[in-house]
């Protein structure tokens, strides 16, 4: 059951309405990293786990994201409908609001329609929680840019609250991963990895390349400085090349005779005149 109370989770008081900025805000309404995407993603993911606590968390956060969508809608509404006639005339000539009217629309800042393919859910709770950490980072980066261009303190205050909640949600997802002993372990599921799992291949060379760090050093990784030499040693004298076509013979069938080129029928001789 969903019940809507018209009480905002943070105040929205736009003092310098700017329809051009409202167009940027559409990114968080109908864009790939927007609040609608987050709400539907977390709600859908909640039915992928039997863990009651994680399911409840995903549904709580997903519902909160609908509250954030409401904040973005209010910001867009105030930045478009409360703008002066001169500001509206100037901005509307260069924004999609001139075609669609004031207020929020299910499009991003470039006018592309929201797409259900933005919803990132994969049926495994660890996979989903890791995707959520990345999604919150993407949303936070978008809010950081919006804060740079916000035209008034009221807009900045509302956006700062939304950005802060992205940080909060990230921490919640990380704690949920920790509870599954999956925060710092890349492997999950039933995969039995081969012996390359701890190898780091130095695949780029040149000035300032071959940098070293914990991402390619002991004890987590064995650094392979020359991947070509490594592969040649692994496969001996008979490496497989990608530009060779190999056919595996069927032991139950005799080798097929190569096709002979068909002979062209002889042209009928023309009778001399």
Backbone bond lengths (Angstrom), bond angles and torsions (degrees), N, CA, C in turn:
res aa  C-N    CA-C-N  psi(-1)  N-CA   C-N-CA  omega(-1)  CA-C   N-CA-C  phi
1 X - - - 1.458 - - 1.522 109.33 -
2 X 1.303 116.60 131.03 1.453 121.80 175.45 1.528 108.87 -112.26
3 X 1.316 115.73 132.70 1.459 121.51 176.87 1.522 107.65 -127.21
4 X 1.312 117.05 125.99 1.459 120.42 179.85 1.515 110.53 -98.27
5 X 1.338 115.63 126.56 1.456 121.43 172.05 1.525 107.33 -110.25
6 X 1.312 119.23 125.33 1.466 121.61 -176.70 1.526 112.68 -75.57
7 X 1.330 115.34 51.65 1.462 121.89 177.26 1.520 107.01 -117.88
8 X 1.311 117.47 118.41 1.457 121.11 -176.09 1.525 110.94 -74.66
9 X 1.342 116.25 145.61 1.462 120.52 179.60 1.527 111.30 -74.43
10 X 1.322 117.39 -15.99 1.462 122.52 172.27 1.520 107.55 -153.36
11 X 1.315 116.58 153.12 1.464 120.09 -176.68 1.524 111.17 -69.24
12 X 1.321 115.24 148.16 1.465 121.96 175.89 1.523 107.59 -126.69
13 X 1.329 116.11 104.87 1.461 121.71 179.54 1.524 108.39 -131.56
14 X 1.319 116.36 94.31 1.460 121.82 179.25 1.522 108.30 -84.70
15 X 1.327 116.54 123.06 1.471 120.65 -178.66 1.520 112.91 -106.32
16 X 1.315 117.66 -13.80 1.465 120.92 178.90 1.524 108.74 -133.39
17 X 1.324 117.53 75.18 1.468 120.54 -174.18 1.527 112.15 -58.84
18 X 1.320 114.78 136.29 1.464 120.99 -176.89 1.527 108.79 -143.40
19 X 1.333 118.28 101.47 1.469 120.30 -179.64 1.524 113.52 -59.52
20 X 1.331 117.56 -30.21 1.465 119.58 178.19 1.528 110.71 -66.13
21 X 1.337 117.03 -37.44 1.461 119.94 176.21 1.525 110.49 -70.57
22 X 1.325 116.75 -34.29 1.467 120.16 177.48 1.519 110.88 -59.20
23 X 1.322 116.22 -34.26 1.462 119.28 177.81 1.523 110.70 -63.00
24 X 1.325 117.63 -38.79 1.470 120.99 175.84 1.525 110.93 -64.48
25 X 1.335 116.28 -36.90 1.463 120.14 -179.62 1.528 112.44 -63.52
26 X 1.322 117.07 -24.00 1.465 119.76 178.89 1.528 111.81 -59.03
27 X 1.335 116.87 -23.02 1.462 120.13 178.53 1.524 110.92 -59.52
28 X 1.342 116.58 -33.39 1.461 120.50 179.96 1.526 112.71 -92.96
29 X 1.314 116.42 1.68 1.466 119.85 175.52 1.527 110.36 -102.86
30 X 1.319 116.46 -55.49 1.462 119.63 -178.42 1.508 114.09 -119.05
31 X 1.335 117.15 19.11 1.459 120.84 -179.07 1.518 112.98 -93.64
32 X 1.328 115.30 174.71 1.468 121.16 -175.21 1.521 112.48 -63.84
33 X 1.335 117.70 -35.18 1.467 120.74 -179.06 1.520 111.98 -103.46
34 X 1.326 116.82 17.01 1.451 120.81 -174.41 1.516 114.54 -78.63
35 X 1.318 114.35 179.75 1.459 121.13 -174.41 1.531 112.57 -71.06
36 X 1.328 117.76 -33.73 1.465 119.28 177.18 1.525 110.29 -64.65
37 X 1.323 116.26 -43.27 1.461 120.33 177.81 1.523 110.65 -58.90
38 X 1.329 116.49 -46.08 1.465 120.19 -179.09 1.525 111.23 -62.72
39 X 1.320 116.94 -44.93 1.463 120.52 -177.46 1.526 111.41 -60.09
40 X 1.330 116.64 -47.72 1.464 120.11 -177.59 1.525 111.50 -72.31
41 X 1.333 116.80 -31.43 1.464 120.12 177.94 1.520 110.94 -64.36
42 X 1.324 116.97 -52.23 1.465 120.10 -175.34 1.528 111.12 -68.56
43 X 1.322 116.29 -35.97 1.461 118.80 178.91 1.529 110.35 -64.70
44 X 1.319 117.14 -44.04 1.464 120.50 179.24 1.523 110.91 -65.56
45 X 1.322 116.33 -42.61 1.466 120.16 -179.85 1.523 112.36 -61.06
46 X 1.318 117.14 -29.16 1.466 119.92 -175.12 1.527 112.02 -61.00
47 X 1.318 117.07 -22.46 1.465 120.60 -179.70 1.531 112.19 -92.36
48 X 1.330 116.32 10.32 1.460 121.00 178.02 1.520 112.40 -99.39
49 X 1.314 117.93 -0.44 1.463 119.93 -176.57 1.521 110.89 -131.02
50 X 1.325 115.21 144.42 1.461 120.92 174.69 1.524 111.60 -91.21
51 X 1.342 116.55 -4.34 1.460 120.69 179.69 1.533 108.07 -75.58
52 X 1.318 116.39 111.72 1.463 119.91 -173.18 1.524 112.39 -62.11
53 X 1.324 116.27 -37.43 1.458 119.15 -178.77 1.516 112.33 -66.35
54 X 1.342 116.83 -45.15 1.459 120.37 -179.44 1.526 110.42 -69.04
55 X 1.330 116.73 -37.07 1.468 118.92 176.28 1.529 110.50 -61.31
56 X 1.307 116.53 -44.67 1.467 120.35 179.78 1.526 110.58 -62.98
57 X 1.339 117.21 -41.57 1.460 120.83 178.99 1.522 111.05 -61.16
58 X 1.338 117.09 -46.81 1.462 120.63 -179.28 1.526 111.33 -62.15
59 X 1.322 117.04 -38.18 1.461 119.63 179.46 1.529 111.13 -72.43
60 X 1.327 117.13 -36.12 1.463 119.86 175.83 1.526 110.99 -63.00
61 X 1.338 116.12 -47.93 1.464 119.63 -178.10 1.527 110.51 -68.22
62 X 1.333 116.59 -40.71 1.457 119.37 178.16 1.516 112.22 -59.67
63 X 1.323 116.80 -41.36 1.466 120.46 178.37 1.523 110.58 -67.91
64 X 1.342 117.03 -38.14 1.463 119.60 176.72 1.524 111.03 -61.39
65 X 1.338 116.49 -35.16 1.463 119.34 -179.96 1.531 111.35 -63.34
66 X 1.325 117.57 -31.46 1.467 119.41 174.39 1.533 110.45 -64.46
67 X 1.336 116.55 -34.89 1.463 119.79 175.13 1.522 110.94 -65.02
68 X 1.334 115.88 -35.54 1.463 119.59 177.73 1.529 110.71 -70.06
69 X 1.319 116.23 -36.05 1.467 119.98 175.89 1.528 109.94 -59.99
70 X 1.321 115.69 -37.28 1.461 120.80 178.24 1.529 110.81 -63.80
71 X 1.330 117.26 -39.18 1.465 120.95 178.55 1.524 110.35 -63.95
72 X 1.328 116.64 -45.60 1.464 120.27 179.03 1.526 110.35 -61.61
73 X 1.334 116.67 -40.71 1.465 120.30 178.63 1.525 110.83 -61.49
74 X 1.330 116.64 -42.83 1.463 120.34 179.30 1.526 111.26 -64.93
75 X 1.326 116.55 -40.45 1.465 119.73 178.18 1.527 110.93 -61.95
76 X 1.328 116.38 -45.95 1.466 120.06 -179.74 1.525 110.20 -63.39
77 X 1.324 116.07 -42.22 1.463 119.99 179.71 1.527 110.94 -60.04
78 X 1.335 116.70 -47.81 1.462 119.36 -177.56 1.526 111.73 -69.08
79 X 1.318 117.50 -35.21 1.469 119.80 -179.75 1.527 112.09 -72.38
80 X 1.312 118.04 -19.64 1.464 119.97 179.52 1.528 111.92 -101.34
81 X 1.311 117.67 -50.90 1.460 120.01 -173.80 1.521 113.24 -76.61
82 X 1.337 117.65 -26.40 1.461 119.66 -177.33 1.526 112.85 -94.96
83 X 1.302 117.10 -0.93 1.461 119.37 179.06 1.525 109.98 -67.93
84 X 1.325 115.76 150.96 1.460 119.93 177.93 1.520 110.05 -64.66
85 X 1.309 115.75 161.30 1.463 120.17 -179.82 1.518 110.32 -59.29
86 X 1.331 116.95 -41.90 1.464 119.99 179.99 1.529 111.28 -64.47
87 X 1.347 115.99 -42.78 1.469 119.75 179.46 1.521 110.60 -65.34
88 X 1.319 116.42 -40.65 1.460 119.63 179.10 1.522 110.96 -64.77
89 X 1.325 115.88 -44.25 1.461 119.13 -179.03 1.524 110.82 -60.56
90 X 1.344 116.18 -45.71 1.462 119.92 -177.38 1.520 111.45 -69.11
91 X 1.332 116.37 -43.65 1.460 119.91 -176.06 1.518 111.95 -74.98
92 X 1.323 116.53 -40.29 1.457 119.05 -175.47 1.519 112.27 -64.62
93 X 1.318 115.92 -26.85 1.460 117.84 179.32 1.528 111.47 -67.62
94 X 1.333 116.99 -18.69 1.464 120.09 -176.62 1.526 112.92 -120.72
95 X 1.318 118.70 9.82 1.461 120.97 179.97 1.515 110.09 -126.86
96 X 1.332 115.10 165.09 1.464 119.60 -178.91 1.524 112.36 -72.60
97 X 1.347 118.20 -12.06 1.462 120.02 177.25 1.524 111.17 -64.62
98 X 1.333 117.03 -22.76 1.459 119.45 178.18 1.520 111.08 -64.20
99 X 1.337 116.97 -25.43 1.462 121.17 179.98 1.525 112.26 -98.83
100 X 1.327 116.93 -33.12 1.464 120.36 -172.70 1.519 113.64 -103.52
101 X 1.318 117.35 -14.58 1.448 119.88 -178.40 1.515 112.12 92.72
102 X 1.331 116.21 171.84 1.459 121.79 -177.26 1.526 110.86 -71.41
103 X 1.340 114.80 163.21 1.456 120.12 177.16 1.513 112.74 92.41
104 X 1.344 116.70 176.99 1.470 120.86 -176.24 1.524 112.45 -76.21
105 X 1.323 114.83 153.79 1.465 122.46 175.61 1.522 107.91 -141.25
106 X 1.322 116.51 154.34 1.466 120.54 -178.32 1.529 110.77 -81.98
107 X 1.318 114.33 60.69 1.459 122.36 175.95 1.526 107.52 -138.01
108 X 1.344 115.82 163.71 1.455 118.84 175.53 1.525 109.64 -90.44
109 X 1.317 116.79 -170.83 1.463 120.72 -173.84 1.519 113.15 -68.01
110 X 1.327 117.77 -13.01 1.462 121.83 177.46 1.523 112.43 -105.46
111 X 1.327 116.78 4.09 1.451 120.34 176.89 1.511 115.35 89.78
112 X 1.346 117.88 5.78 1.466 120.34 178.12 1.526 109.47 -79.13
113 X 1.326 116.33 135.74 1.457 120.75 -176.85 1.523 111.67 -66.01
114 X 1.338 115.19 146.64 1.463 120.07 173.21 1.527 108.92 -58.70
115 X 1.335 116.16 144.46 1.459 121.80 -173.78 1.528 109.11 -129.27
116 X 1.324 116.96 133.40 1.466 120.93 179.44 1.518 112.08 -62.63
117 X 1.329 117.58 -17.79 1.462 119.86 177.21 1.523 112.26 -69.57
118 X 1.330 117.33 -10.28 1.465 120.10 173.76 1.527 111.36 -69.44
119 X 1.327 117.14 -24.18 1.469 120.99 -177.70 1.524 108.54 -69.94
120 X 1.322 115.57 119.89 1.462 121.79 -172.43 1.524 109.32 -106.38
121 X 1.311 116.42 96.06 1.469 120.71 178.72 1.516 108.35 -141.19
122 X 1.347 115.19 138.49 1.448 118.27 -172.59 1.508 116.15 -130.57
123 X 1.330 118.45 4.30 1.449 119.74 173.29 1.512 115.77 87.30
124 X 1.342 118.68 1.82 1.466 121.34 177.58 1.519 107.49 -131.31
125 X 1.320 117.24 128.02 1.460 120.86 -170.28 1.524 112.00 -62.61
126 X 1.332 118.78 -38.34 1.463 120.14 179.97 1.521 110.15 -68.13
127 X 1.311 116.15 -44.78 1.465 120.18 177.24 1.522 110.71 -57.79
128 X 1.342 116.68 -45.20 1.457 120.93 -177.63 1.527 111.77 -65.72
129 X 1.321 117.29 -43.52 1.461 119.99 -178.73 1.524 111.20 -64.28
130 X 1.323 117.14 -37.60 1.464 119.76 177.70 1.524 110.74 -67.54
131 X 1.319 116.59 -39.40 1.460 119.75 176.36 1.527 110.61 -62.95
132 X 1.327 116.58 -34.67 1.460 120.34 -179.42 1.526 111.94 -67.37
133 X 1.327 116.68 -37.53 1.466 119.83 176.78 1.530 109.64 -59.92
134 X 1.332 116.35 -43.75 1.464 120.24 178.38 1.528 111.15 -66.56
135 X 1.333 117.10 -39.41 1.466 120.60 -179.32 1.525 111.21 -64.14
136 X 1.331 116.66 -41.86 1.458 119.69 178.72 1.527 110.82 -64.78
137 X 1.332 116.82 -35.15 1.467 120.08 176.46 1.524 110.46 -64.44
138 X 1.339 116.74 -40.31 1.457 119.98 177.86 1.514 111.94 -64.11
139 X 1.326 116.87 -42.53 1.463 120.54 178.62 1.523 110.91 -65.45
140 X 1.340 116.62 -40.24 1.460 120.17 179.23 1.526 110.83 -62.27
141 X 1.331 116.78 -41.29 1.467 120.29 178.56 1.528 110.80 -62.27
142 X 1.334 117.00 -38.69 1.465 120.38 178.05 1.519 110.78 -65.47
143 X 1.327 117.23 -43.51 1.465 120.08 178.75 1.527 111.42 -64.58
144 X 1.323 117.01 -35.56 1.468 119.90 176.98 1.526 110.15 -58.53
145 X 1.333 116.68 -42.82 1.461 120.02 179.68 1.525 111.15 -69.86
146 X 1.323 117.22 -40.07 1.467 119.76 178.28 1.529 110.98 -62.51
147 X 1.320 117.00 -38.26 1.464 120.28 178.56 1.528 111.47 -63.33
148 X 1.317 117.08 -31.72 1.470 120.26 178.68 1.522 111.57 -64.09
149 X 1.337 116.81 -33.27 1.462 120.78 -173.95 1.526 113.32 -104.98
150 X 1.325 117.76 -1.01 1.466 120.27 -177.75 1.530 110.23 -59.11
151 X 1.339 118.20 131.64 1.467 120.64 -171.67 1.525 115.40 -87.02
152 X 1.342 118.74 -5.50 1.464 118.91 -178.14 1.523 109.93 -155.67
153 X 1.327 115.29 163.96 1.468 121.21 -175.96 1.526 112.20 -65.45
154 X 1.326 117.46 -36.81 1.459 119.79 -179.67 1.520 111.74 -62.06
155 X 1.319 116.06 -42.36 1.466 120.26 177.03 1.517 110.61 -64.91
156 X 1.333 116.37 -44.07 1.466 119.94 -179.72 1.524 111.79 -61.89
157 X 1.320 117.35 -40.00 1.469 120.05 -179.78 1.529 111.01 -62.46
158 X 1.329 116.65 -43.94 1.464 120.24 179.88 1.524 110.87 -65.06
159 X 1.332 116.29 -43.64 1.462 119.84 -179.68 1.524 111.49 -67.57
160 X 1.325 116.78 -35.32 1.469 119.64 178.69 1.524 110.65 -63.68
161 X 1.334 116.46 -38.30 1.466 119.33 177.27 1.528 110.51 -63.68
162 X 1.329 117.08 -45.52 1.463 120.04 -179.33 1.527 110.92 -63.47
163 X 1.333 116.69 -41.09 1.464 120.08 178.74 1.525 110.77 -64.85
164 X 1.329 116.45 -38.76 1.464 120.34 178.81 1.519 111.13 -61.66
165 X 1.324 116.61 -39.31 1.459 119.64 -179.68 1.528 111.86 -68.67
166 X 1.335 117.44 -26.07 1.465 119.35 173.53 1.531 109.83 -62.91
167 X 1.330 115.80 -40.73 1.466 120.10 177.31 1.527 110.02 -63.61
168 X 1.332 116.39 -42.93 1.465 120.69 179.92 1.523 111.25 -61.19
169 X 1.319 116.11 -45.27 1.465 119.89 -178.73 1.528 111.12 -65.00
170 X 1.328 116.24 -38.17 1.464 119.32 177.17 1.520 110.71 -58.16
171 X 1.326 116.16 -44.97 1.463 120.00 179.66 1.523 111.18 -63.69
172 X 1.325 116.99 -38.49 1.468 120.49 178.48 1.524 110.97 -62.88
173 X 1.331 116.53 -44.63 1.465 120.03 179.90 1.530 110.68 -65.43
174 X 1.317 116.85 -38.10 1.461 119.95 179.01 1.526 111.33 -66.55
175 X 1.326 116.54 -38.82 1.465 119.49 177.23 1.527 110.74 -66.72
176 X 1.331 116.72 -36.61 1.466 119.78 177.20 1.523 110.38 -64.91
177 X 1.330 116.89 -40.72 1.465 120.04 175.91 1.522 111.03 -62.81
178 X 1.318 116.22 -40.28 1.460 120.12 178.96 1.530 110.44 -62.17
179 X 1.330 116.62 -37.69 1.464 119.83 179.76 1.522 111.90 -65.91
180 X 1.340 116.34 -22.68 1.464 121.83 177.30 1.527 111.82 -96.48
181 X 1.340 116.09 9.07 1.466 122.17 -177.23 1.527 110.34 55.24
182 X 1.337 115.71 41.26 1.463 120.40 -174.95 1.519 112.87 -130.52
183 X 1.335 117.57 11.78 1.457 119.26 -177.29 1.520 112.04 -69.87
184 X 1.333 117.20 -42.40 1.462 119.99 -175.96 1.522 112.60 -121.92
185 X 1.336 116.16 23.65 1.458 120.58 176.74 1.530 108.31 -117.92
186 X 1.333 117.50 113.45 1.467 119.20 -175.26 1.519 114.10 -68.63
187 X 1.321 117.59 -25.50 1.464 120.65 -175.29 1.523 110.81 -88.46
188 X 1.330 116.18 133.27 1.459 120.98 170.00 1.519 107.67 -146.49
189 X 1.304 116.16 166.91 1.456 119.25 -177.15 1.517 111.11 86.41
190 X 1.330 116.79 -152.57 1.461 122.17 -172.98 1.524 113.70 -110.94
191 X 1.321 117.30 12.31 1.460 119.96 -178.45 1.525 111.53 -63.90
192 X 1.337 116.14 134.19 1.455 122.43 169.92 1.529 106.86 -104.99
193 X 1.336 118.45 97.84 1.465 120.10 -173.21 1.519 112.38 -67.48
194 X 1.341 115.96 154.17 1.458 119.51 176.45 1.528 109.53 -84.11
195 X 1.339 116.44 -174.40 1.463 119.81 -171.60 1.526 113.55 -77.95
196 X 1.337 117.94 6.42 1.461 119.74 176.23 1.526 112.36 -91.83
197 X 1.324 117.72 1.45 1.456 121.12 -170.81 1.525 112.67 -61.77
198 X 1.326 118.31 -29.17 1.463 121.14 -177.63 1.529 112.85 -107.01
199 X 1.327 117.06 18.04 1.461 120.34 -179.91 1.524 110.69 -97.01
200 X 1.331 116.01 138.78 1.464 122.03 172.79 1.524 107.23 -114.90
201 X 1.336 116.82 120.33 1.454 121.39 -177.48 1.525 110.18 -96.70
202 X 1.322 116.34 125.07 1.460 122.51 177.86 1.529 108.45 -80.07
203 X 1.336 116.64 86.08 1.460 121.68 -170.48 1.524 113.90 -94.22
204 X 1.328 119.14 -5.85 1.464 120.88 178.50 1.521 108.94 -124.97
205 X 1.329 115.29 135.68 1.459 121.09 -177.26 1.519 109.55 -129.19
206 X 1.318 115.50 155.02 1.452 119.93 178.31 1.511 110.80 139.08
207 X 1.339 116.25 -173.96 1.472 120.09 179.69 1.527 111.25 -57.33
208 X 1.313 115.26 134.20 1.468 122.97 179.13 1.525 113.00 63.55
209 X 1.326 117.51 11.85 1.462 119.78 174.74 1.526 108.90 -87.64
210 X 1.309 116.07 -174.31 1.468 122.23 179.30 1.527 111.90 59.85
211 X 1.316 116.10 36.29 1.461 120.01 177.97 1.526 109.60 -75.22
212 X 1.314 114.96 147.57 1.459 119.99 -178.85 1.517 110.44 -116.70
213 X 1.333 114.88 149.09 1.452 121.75 178.62 1.511 109.30 -169.26
214 X 1.324 118.02 -176.41 1.467 120.17 -178.94 1.523 112.99 -63.42
215 X 1.333 117.38 -17.92 1.461 120.95 179.55 1.527 112.70 -76.46
216 X 1.341 117.99 -10.53 1.466 119.39 -179.87 1.531 112.30 -142.72
217 X 1.322 116.37 27.25 1.463 120.19 -175.55 1.524 111.05 -128.47
218 X 1.331 114.27 165.94 1.459 120.72 174.02 1.533 109.36 -62.93
219 X 1.315 119.23 149.46 1.465 126.91 4.18 1.524 114.26 -89.92
220 X 1.337 117.16 -5.76 1.464 118.42 -174.58 1.522 112.08 -74.25
221 X 1.351 116.93 -35.88 1.459 119.65 -173.25 1.523 111.94 -135.42
222 X 1.324 114.24 150.88 1.458 121.76 169.31 1.522 107.39 -98.55
223 X 1.316 116.56 121.85 1.463 121.89 -175.11 1.526 109.81 -82.95
224 X 1.329 116.51 123.42 1.461 122.11 177.59 1.519 107.22 -103.94
225 X 1.331 116.36 100.99 1.460 120.91 -174.45 1.521 112.28 -70.22
226 X 1.342 116.89 -33.67 1.469 121.23 -177.91 1.531 108.42 -124.36
227 X 1.335 117.71 89.03 1.468 120.20 -177.16 1.525 113.49 -60.59
228 X 1.345 118.00 -34.86 1.460 120.32 -179.49 1.524 110.87 -64.09
229 X 1.314 116.22 -47.22 1.464 120.33 178.10 1.524 110.65 -62.28
230 X 1.329 116.06 -38.88 1.467 120.46 179.58 1.527 110.60 -61.09
231 X 1.334 117.14 -46.06 1.463 120.18 -178.21 1.524 111.08 -67.52
232 X 1.329 116.99 -36.86 1.464 119.54 177.56 1.524 111.14 -64.57
233 X 1.315 116.53 -38.13 1.462 120.03 177.06 1.524 111.12 -68.60
234 X 1.330 116.41 -36.21 1.458 120.34 -179.04 1.521 111.76 -67.27
235 X 1.338 116.70 -38.95 1.463 120.55 -172.99 1.525 113.36 -102.03
236 X 1.319 117.50 0.20 1.455 119.95 176.74 1.514 112.38 67.38
237 X 1.334 115.37 -141.40 1.462 120.53 -174.84 1.526 113.02 -86.84
238 X 1.316 117.70 -4.48 1.464 119.39 -175.86 1.528 111.55 -124.58
239 X 1.322 117.48 63.65 1.463 118.58 177.41 1.525 110.95 -70.40
240 X 1.300 116.29 155.95 1.460 120.88 176.83 1.518 108.93 -94.64
241 X 1.320 116.12 132.17 1.455 121.27 -177.53 1.526 109.75 -107.24
242 X 1.326 115.36 144.31 1.463 119.34 -176.41 1.518 112.56 -72.77
243 X 1.344 118.09 -18.68 1.461 119.72 -179.17 1.525 112.44 -96.82
244 X 1.335 116.78 15.39 1.455 121.27 175.05 1.520 109.56 -110.88
245 X 1.334 116.31 136.70 1.456 120.44 174.76 1.518 107.96 -99.35
246 X 1.312 116.29 118.57 1.460 120.47 179.89 1.513 109.31 -111.90
247 X 1.320 115.84 138.53 1.455 121.95 179.11 1.519 108.56 -114.80
248 X 1.307 116.98 127.37 1.457 121.27 177.59 1.521 108.70 -88.05
249 X 1.344 118.35 116.28 1.468 119.73 -177.13 1.519 111.50 -68.16
250 X 1.320 115.20 146.02 1.457 121.68 175.63 1.525 107.59 -87.59
251 X 1.355 118.29 116.61 1.472 119.31 -176.10 1.518 113.02 -63.99
252 X 1.318 119.08 -17.02 1.459 120.62 -178.53 1.510 114.28 -89.99
253 X 1.319 116.67 -1.59 1.455 119.49 -177.48 1.523 110.17 -124.76
254 X 1.313 114.52 146.09 1.460 119.35 175.60 1.519 108.91 -73.51
255 X 1.322 116.58 149.52 1.464 118.67 178.16 1.519 110.93 -57.32
256 X 1.290 115.53 138.16 1.459 120.50 -179.42 1.522 109.75 -77.65
257 X 1.335 114.41 135.65 1.456 119.29 176.41 1.524 109.30 -68.80
258 X 1.318 116.31 139.25 1.466 117.58 177.58 1.517 110.57 -63.79
259 X 1.309 115.61 143.63 1.454 120.21 179.72 1.521 110.31 -69.17
260 X 1.325 114.77 137.34 1.456 119.76 176.41 1.520 108.84 -91.81
261 X 1.309 116.57 143.22 1.467 118.39 179.79 1.518 110.99 -63.03
262 X 1.304 116.01 137.31 1.466 120.41 -179.94 1.518 110.05 -68.98
263 X 1.350 114.87 142.95 1.459 119.77 178.49 1.519 109.30 -85.47
264 X 1.290 115.34 134.76 1.460 119.56 178.12 1.513 109.25 -72.47
265 X 1.328 117.80 136.69 1.471 119.41 177.83 1.522 110.39 -63.22
266 X 1.332 113.60 142.32 1.468 118.21 -179.32 1.514 109.96 -67.86
267 X 1.275 115.10 137.47 1.462 119.54 178.01 1.521 109.03 -74.36
268 X 1.311 117.92 139.34 1.476 119.70 179.25 1.521 110.90 -62.59
269 X 1.325 112.76 139.40 1.458 117.37 179.55 1.522 109.88 -71.36
270 X 1.294 114.00 138.83 1.456 118.64 178.14 1.528 109.83 -86.25
271 X 1.304 115.42 137.48 1.460 120.79 177.78 1.524 109.69 -76.09
272 X 1.290 113.61 135.13 1.463 117.18 178.35 1.516 111.77 -69.35
273 X 1.316 118.49 148.00 1.446 121.79 -178.88 1.497 112.34 -85.57
